[in-house]
Amino acid sequence: GGIFSVATEADGDVHIRLAPDAPSLINAVNVSGQKGKLVIEPVCVGTVTQSDAVSACAGYTNTVTIPKVGDRVTITGSFVSDSQHGGWNEIHPVTSITPL
């Protein structure tokens, strides 16, 4: 799919919105809360400023290259529904991002 947006979060993760080539990956919550995009979340990429996330990233080095808006990529990782944020679908954690 194509990268729509990229944002660094306080927990050290990066939230990427992807316009998927397979629209069946998104649900109604993705449509209403994520502009119809699939959330892609590489973990422990940036500096952690959220205190309850410090231990989760301690000693972990993420090697996933973060794409730029407009890039077309293939994503590998765990496909889950994020029940803590209303139930949108996402790939979290991301294990690889490959340019197309």
C-alpha positions in Angstrom: 0.0 0.0 0.0 0.9 3.7 0.1 2.0 5.7 3.1 -0.5 8.4 4.0 1.0 9.8 7.2 3.8 9.2 9.7 3.8 10.4 13.4 6.1 9.7 16.3 4.3 8.9 19.6 5.3 9.5 23.2 5.7 5.7 23.8 8.5 5.6 21.3 6.4 3.9 18.6 5.6 5.4 15.2 2.0 5.5 14.0 1.9 5.2 10.2 -1.4 5.4 8.2 -1.3 3.1 5.2 -3.8 3.2 2.3 -3.8 -0.6 1.8 -4.0 -2.3 -1.6 -6.4 -4.8 0.1 -9.3 -2.7 1.4 -10.6 -5.7 3.3 -7.9 -5.0 5.9 -9.8 -1.9 7.2 -12.9 -1.9 9.3 -15.5 0.7 10.2 -13.3 2.1 13.0 -10.5 2.6 10.6 -12.9 4.5 8.3 -14.2 6.8 11.1 -11.1 7.2 13.2 -8.2 6.7 10.9 -9.4 8.4 7.6 -10.0 4.9 6.1 -6.4 3.9 6.5 -4.7 0.9 8.2 -2.6 1.7 11.2 1.0 0.4 11.0 3.0 0.6 14.2 6.8 0.0 14.4 7.6 -0.1 18.1 10.4 1.5 20.1 11.7 3.6 17.3 12.0 7.0 18.8 12.8 8.5 22.2 10.3 7.3 24.9 8.8 10.2 26.9 5.8 8.3 28.2 6.8 6.9 31.6 4.8 3.7 31.5 6.5 2.8 28.2 10.1 3.1 29.3 10.5 -0.5 30.5 8.9 -1.9 27.3 11.6 -0.4 25.1 14.5 -0.9 27.5 17.3 -2.8 25.8 15.4 -3.1 22.5 16.8 -1.8 19.2 14.3 -1.5 16.4 15.8 -2.1 12.9 12.7 -1.3 10.8 13.3 1.6 8.4 10.5 4.2 8.6 9.1 5.1 5.2 8.1 8.6 4.0 4.7 9.8 3.0 4.0 8.8 -0.5 6.2 5.7 -0.5 4.7 2.4 -1.6 5.6 -0.5 0.7 4.9 -4.1 1.8 4.4 -4.5 5.6 5.1 -7.6 7.6 3.9 -8.0 11.2 1.1 -9.0 13.5 -2.4 -8.1 12.2 -4.6 -7.1 15.3 -7.6 -5.1 16.3 -6.6 -2.4 18.8 -9.3 -2.7 21.4 -7.6 0.1 23.5 -8.4 2.6 20.8 -11.9 1.7 19.7 -11.1 -1.4 17.7 -9.4 -0.3 14.5 -7.3 -2.8 12.7 -3.5 -2.4 12.6 -0.2 -4.2 12.1 1.5 -4.1 15.5 4.3 -4.7 15.9 5.8 -4.3 12.5 8.7 -6.6 11.8 9.6 -5.3 8.3 8.8 -2.6 5.8 9.9 -3.3 2.3 9.8 -0.6 -0.5 8.0 -1.5 -3.7 
